[in-house]
């Protein structure tokens, strides 16, 4: 679901393992649906074309209200997608809440090239 469309108080976010994905990832990573849709709610956005400040504010509020178990950023290896990781880091920092967070980077050939913790 597009980040813009998700209300921070949505009950299905509460205690969830949220996936925050750049919107180009499902097109590049063929196994996206099986690999990431099963883990929890998937929120989609573009850190280059969309309003990063809006995303930071919205995700900050989601974390404060829903207190998710974890947040996984799934992004492409291209530089513009690095903004999604920064959005997540800033939102988590803004809350003061400790949350398990990780990043999965998809290569331009459609494979997972890196996984790392964000905290």
C-alpha positions, 0 to 999 in steps of 0.5 A, a space after each residue: 500500500 502506498 505510504 500516503 494512503 496508510 493511516 498511522 492508526 491502522 490496526 494492522 500496523 500494531 505490533 507488525 513487522 512492517 516492510 518499507 519498500 521503494 516502489 521499483 523493488 517489486 519490479 526488479 526483484 522477482 521473488 518480492 511477493 513471496 519473500 516480503 509480503 508474508 512478513 507483514 504489511 508492505 508500505 511502498 513509496 519513492 524516496 526520489 519522487 515523493 516528499 521525504 519530509 512527509 514520509 519521515 513525519 508519517 512513519 514517525 507517527 506510525 512507529 509511535 502509535 503502532 509500536 511495530 516489532 520491526 521495520 525492514 527497508 527494501 530498496 534498490 542499490 541505486 543512489 536515489 533509493 538510499 533515501 528510503 533508508 535515511 527516511 527510516 533511520 530518521 523516523 526511528 530516531 525521531 520516536 526515541 523508541 527502540 525497534 529492530 530495523 534492517 535494510 535489504 538491498 536489491 541489485 540492478 540484476 534483481 538479486 539481494 546484494 546486501 542485508 544489514 541492521 540499521 541500528 
